[in-house]
């Protein structure tokens, strides 16, 4: 039964990924079709992130009150509503794009925190990587669907049909999620970890908020989320406006970033059985450094060979991102204890998602002032990489010292 539930959780994470790549892949077409400026995506993305932050902050309370299975199922329903509203936007009803951000953001945050913590506590590291590989599957599917429906010869129409198709896939996954609710209850009855999780109710937020590791975690998580969202949102514009790809090709080729994430997380699964999470993060940061070299060279020169270099850099960027997010999530019970992990997860996801809220918007505004110069994207990525490396290494130093002071019976509380 635990394996069956894990498969369903994988499906739910596919549904989490489906909306995440829509904006970045389709917005060059949307902006042409609705006659709005390219940086408009930088106004929509922060609103989605704001909803994600809000639901993440309340996730611990909601999960405690309603159980994760109910929170997750209703959250998928919210994302479907958001996609439907988004798909109905026309040139005279652009406000629908803004309205759609409310259910999209609220739904995403609750799913993210609930399932991340559940898998981090109940399953091995390989499953955390494959969980986020499932998210990557969703993010790869969306650009391919939308790219297939965009008519580049007819004012970029067809993007909304692609989104309706994605909403239909979401609906099927939502039904499976509701049907699986009794399975969650059956497994929780024999769950030996539940006793430790139940201590969460009395676990003080103050203990988390006074821990320097928490703030270093936020810096690293903030930087990662900012990097992933900024790259995902502006890759289509980088290719279209910076490297002269058509809107349909830019939408389809945005999937390279998510293909890199997805394939990387599939490979990271078995690797995580042999390599510790801290070293998985280092591997990801090394690949990101290689990607940034490709992207910076591509942004400095024009020509067909630089187009190929840009595509290679985008893929490598996704590949480098692949092990980092699952490793950070997997490390949460280790960093803050099993009892404090759900509250820590909600806080760190919420605060880190401020990176999703601010950074894509800022890059859009900077690009606008530079006459839609999205070739600045690699330089923003470079800053986030540097911040990640510094914060993660400082965390490792602190926790190595803490572990040496722990008694043997205390180590189980930290998932060691």
C-alpha positions in Angstrom: 0.0 0.0 0.0 2.9 2.4 0.7 4.2 1.8 -2.8 0.8 2.5 -4.3 0.5 5.8 -2.3 4.0 6.8 -3.4 2.9 6.3 -7.1 -0.2 8.5 -6.4 2.1 11.2 -4.8 4.3 11.1 -7.9 1.2 11.8 -10.0 0.2 14.6 -7.8 3.6 16.2 -8.2 3.2 15.9 -11.9 0.1 18.0 -11.5 2.1 20.5 -9.4 4.6 20.9 -12.2 2.1 21.3 -15.0 1.2 25.0 -14.3 4.7 26.0 -13.3 6.2 26.2 -16.8 3.1 27.6 -18.6 3.9 31.3 -18.1 7.6 31.2 -19.2 7.0 29.0 -22.2 3.8 30.6 -23.5 4.2 34.3 -22.7 5.9 35.4 -25.9 2.9 34.1 -27.7 0.5 35.5 -25.1 2.0 39.0 -25.3 1.7 38.9 -29.1 -1.8 37.6 -29.1 -3.2 39.9 -26.4 -1.1 42.9 -27.5 0.7 43.4 -24.1 4.3 44.0 -23.4 6.8 41.1 -22.7 7.6 42.1 -19.2 3.9 41.7 -18.2 4.8 38.2 -17.1 6.9 39.8 -14.4 3.7 41.2 -12.9 1.8 37.9 -13.0 4.5 35.6 -11.6 5.0 37.5 -8.3 1.3 37.3 -7.6 1.3 33.5 -8.0 4.3 33.4 -5.7 2.5 35.6 -3.2 -0.3 33.0 -3.0 2.2 30.2 -2.7 3.9 32.1 0.2 0.5 32.6 2.0 -0.5 28.9 1.7 2.9 27.8 2.7 2.8 29.8 5.9 -0.6 28.3 6.9 0.3 24.8 5.6 1.3 23.4 9.0 -2.0 24.5 10.6 -4.1 23.2 7.6 -2.3 19.9 7.5 -2.7 19.4 11.2 -6.4 20.3 11.1 -7.5 18.6 7.8 -4.7 16.0 7.1 -2.4 16.2 4.1 -4.6 14.1 1.8 -7.5 16.6 2.0 -5.3 19.7 1.7 -3.6 18.3 -1.4 -6.8 17.2 -3.1 -8.5 20.5 -2.7 -5.3 22.3 -3.7 -5.3 20.5 -7.1 -8.9 21.7 -7.5 -7.7 25.3 -7.0 -5.0 25.0 -9.6 -7.6 23.7 -12.1 -9.8 26.7 -11.4 -6.8 29.0 -11.9 -5.9 27.4 -15.3 -9.5 27.7 -16.6 -9.6 31.4 -15.7 -6.2 31.9 -17.3 -7.2 30.2 -20.5 -10.3 32.6 -21.0 -8.2 35.8 -21.0 -8.7 37.9 -24.1 -7.3 41.2 -25.3 -10.3 43.0 -23.6 -10.2 40.9 -20.4 -6.5 40.8 -19.4 -7.6 41.1 -15.8 -8.4 37.4 -15.9 -4.7 36.7 -15.9 -4.4 38.5 -12.6 -7.5 36.8 -11.1 -6.1 33.3 -12.0 -3.0 33.9 -9.9 -5.0 33.6 -6.7 -6.1 29.9 -7.0 -2.8 29.0 -8.8 -0.6 30.3 -6.0 -2.7 29.1 -3.1 -3.0 25.6 -4.6 0.7 25.2 -5.3 2.1 26.2 -1.9 -0.1 23.7 0.1 0.8 20.8 -2.2 4.5 21.6 -2.1 4.9 21.8 1.6 2.6 18.9 2.5 4.0 16.3 0.2 7.7 17.4 0.5 7.6 16.9 4.3 5.6 13.6 4.1 8.1 12.1 1.6 11.2 13.5 3.5 10.1 11.7 6.7 8.5 8.5 5.3 10.6 7.6 2.3 14.3 7.2 1.2 16.3 9.9 -0.5 15.8 8.2 -3.9 12.0 8.9 -3.7 12.5 12.5 -2.9 14.5 12.9 -6.1 12.0 11.0 -8.1 9.2 13.0 -6.5 10.8 16.2 -7.9 11.5 14.3 -11.1 7.7 13.9 -11.3 7.4 17.7 -10.9 9.8 18.0 -13.8 7.7 15.7 -16.0 4.8 18.1 -15.5 7.0 21.1 -16.4 8.2 19.4 -19.5 4.8 18.4 -20.7 3.3 21.9 -20.5 5.6 23.7 -23.0 5.3 20.8 -25.4 1.5 20.9 -25.3 1.4 24.7 -25.6 4.0 24.8 -28.3 2.0 22.3 -30.3 -1.1 24.4 -30.2 0.5 27.8 -30.9 0.0 29.1 -34.4 3.0 31.2 -35.1 1.6 32.3 -38.5 -1.7 33.6 -36.9 -0.8 36.1 -34.2 0.4 33.3 -31.9 -3.2 32.0 -31.3 -3.8 28.6 -29.7 -2.0 29.0 -26.4 -5.3 29.0 -24.5 -6.3 25.6 -26.1 -3.1 24.2 -24.8 -3.8 25.4 -21.3 -7.3 23.8 -21.4 -5.7 20.5 -22.3 -3.4 20.9 -19.3 -6.3 21.6 -17.1 -8.0 18.4 -18.3 -4.9 16.4 -17.3 -5.0 18.1 -13.9 -8.7 17.1 -13.5 -7.9 13.4 -14.0 -5.1 13.6 -11.4 -7.4 15.4 -9.0 -9.9 12.5 -9.2 -7.2 10.0 -8.5 -6.2 12.1 -5.5 -9.7 12.1 -4.0 -10.1 8.4 -4.6 -6.9 7.7 -2.8 -7.9 9.4 0.5 -8.9 6.2 2.3 -5.5 4.8 1.5 -3.8 7.6 3.5 -5.9 6.7 6.5 -5.1 3.0 6.3 -1.3 3.7 6.2 -1.4 6.3 9.0 -2.8 3.7 11.5 0.4 1.7 11.3 2.7 4.6 11.0 5.6 4.4 13.5 6.8 7.9 12.7 3.4 9.5 13.5 4.2 9.7 17.2 7.3 11.8 16.5 5.4 14.0 14.0 2.7 14.6 16.6 5.2 16.3 18.8 5.1 19.1 16.2 2.1 20.7 17.8 4.2 21.7 20.8 7.4 22.5 18.8 8.0 26.2 19.2 8.5 28.4 16.2 11.0 30.4 18.4 13.4 27.4 18.3 13.5 27.6 14.5 13.6 31.4 14.2 16.5 31.7 16.7 18.6 29.1 14.8 21.3 30.7 12.5 21.0 27.6 10.2 17.4 28.6 9.4 18.5 31.9 8.0 21.4 30.4 6.0 18.9 27.8 4.7 16.6 30.7 3.6 19.4 32.4 1.7 20.3 29.2 -0.1 16.7 28.3 -0.8 15.8 31.8 -1.8 18.7 31.8 -4.3 17.7 28.5 -5.7 14.0 29.4 -6.1 14.9 32.7 -7.6 17.3 31.0 -10.1 14.8 28.3 -11.1 11.8 30.7 -11.4 13.7 33.4 -13.2 15.2 31.0 -15.6 11.9 29.2 -16.2 10.0 32.5 -16.7 12.4 34.3 -18.9 14.0 31.5 -21.0 11.3 31.9 -23.7 11.9 35.6 -23.9 15.7 35.1 -23.8 15.4 32.8 -26.8 12.8 34.9 -28.7 14.1 38.4 -28.1 17.8 37.7 -27.4 18.5 34.8 -29.8 15.8 35.4 -32.5 13.8 32.2 -32.1 10.1 32.2 -33.2 7.5 32.3 -30.4 6.5 28.7 -31.1 10.1 27.5 -31.1 10.8 29.5 -27.9 7.9 27.9 -26.2 8.9 24.4 -27.2 12.6 24.9 -26.5 11.9 26.3 -23.0 11.2 22.6 -22.2 15.0 22.0 -22.4 15.4 23.6 -19.0 12.7 21.3 -17.5 14.0 18.3 -19.4 17.4 19.0 -17.8 15.7 19.1 -14.3 13.6 16.0 -15.0 16.4 13.8 -16.4 18.8 15.1 -13.7 16.4 14.1 -10.9 15.8 10.7 -12.4 19.5 10.1 -12.4 19.9 11.7 -8.9 17.5 9.1 -7.5 19.9 6.1 -7.4 22.9 8.4 -6.9 21.4 9.7 -3.7 21.6 6.2 -2.2 25.4 6.4 -2.4 26.0 10.2 -2.2 25.0 12.4 0.7 22.6 15.3 0.2 25.3 17.9 0.9 27.5 16.5 -1.9 24.4 16.2 -4.3 24.0 20.0 -3.8 27.7 20.5 -4.6 27.4 18.5 -7.8 24.4 20.6 -8.9 26.3 23.8 -8.2 29.2 22.6 -10.3 27.0 21.8 -13.3 25.3 25.2 -12.9 28.7 26.9 -13.1 29.3 25.1 -16.4 25.9 26.2 -17.7 26.5 29.8 -16.8 29.7 29.8 -18.9 27.8 28.6 -21.9 25.0 31.2 -21.4 27.3 34.1 -20.9 29.3 33.3 -24.0 26.1 32.9 -25.9 24.8 36.3 -24.7 28.0 38.1 -25.7 28.0 36.9 -29.3 25.5 36.3 -32.1 25.4 33.5 -34.7 24.0 30.0 -35.2 26.7 28.4 -33.0 25.8 30.7 -30.1 22.2 29.6 -30.5 23.3 26.0 -29.9 25.5 27.1 -27.0 22.4 28.9 -25.5 20.4 25.7 -25.8 23.2 23.7 -24.2 23.4 26.2 -21.4 19.7 26.1 -20.7 19.7 22.3 -20.6 22.8 22.3 -18.3 21.1 24.9 -16.0 18.1 22.5 -15.6 20.5 19.6 -15.0 22.4 21.6 -12.3 19.1 22.5 -10.6 18.0 18.9 -10.5 19.6 17.6 -7.3 19.5 20.9 -5.3 15.8 21.4 -4.4 15.2 17.7 -3.4 18.4 17.7 -1.3 17.4 20.9 0.6 13.9 19.5 1.3 15.4 16.1 2.3 17.8 17.8 4.7 15.0 19.7 6.6 14.3 17.0 9.2 18.0 16.7 9.7 18.5 20.4 10.1 15.5 21.1 12.3 14.5 17.7 13.7 11.5 15.5 12.7 9.2 17.2 15.2 10.0 20.7 13.8 10.3 19.8 10.1 6.7 20.6 9.0 6.8 24.1 10.6 10.3 24.6 9.3 9.3 23.4 5.9 6.4 25.9 5.7 8.5 28.8 6.9 11.5 28.1 4.6 9.3 27.5 1.5 7.2 30.6 2.2 10.2 32.9 2.8 12.3 31.4 0.0 9.4 31.8 -2.4 9.9 35.6 -1.9 12.7 34.9 -4.4 10.1 33.7 -6.9 8.1 36.8 -6.1 10.8 39.5 -6.5 13.5 38.3 -8.8 11.6 37.5 -12.0 9.8 40.8 -11.6 13.0 42.7 -11.1 14.7 41.1 -14.1 11.7 41.9 -16.3 11.9 45.5 -15.2 15.6 45.7 -15.9 15.2 44.1 -19.3 12.4 46.6 -20.1 14.6 49.5 -19.4 17.3 48.0 -21.6 14.8 47.7 -24.6 13.8 44.1 -23.9 17.4 42.9 -23.5 16.8 39.5 -21.9 20.5 38.6 -22.6 21.1 39.8 -19.0 19.5 36.5 -17.8 22.8 34.6 -17.3 24.3 37.3 -15.1 21.3 37.1 -12.7 21.8 33.3 -12.6 25.4 33.8 -11.7 24.6 35.9 -8.7 22.2 33.3 -7.4 24.8 30.5 -7.8 27.4 32.4 -5.8 24.9 33.0 -2.9 23.9 29.3 -2.9 27.4 28.0 -2.7 28.3 30.4 0.2 25.2 29.7 2.3 25.3 25.9 1.9 29.0 25.6 2.9 28.4 27.7 6.0 25.4 25.4 7.0 27.7 22.4 6.6 30.2 23.8 8.9 27.6 24.6 11.6 25.8 21.3 11.5 29.0 19.2 11.5 29.8 20.9 14.9 26.3 20.2 16.2 26.4 16.5 15.2 29.6 16.0 17.2 27.7 17.2 20.4 24.7 14.9 19.9 24.1 11.8 22.0 23.3 8.5 20.2 19.7 8.6 21.3 19.3 12.2 20.1 20.4 11.4 16.5 17.2 9.6 15.6 15.3 12.9 16.3 17.3 14.5 13.4 16.8 11.7 10.9 20.5 10.8 11.2 
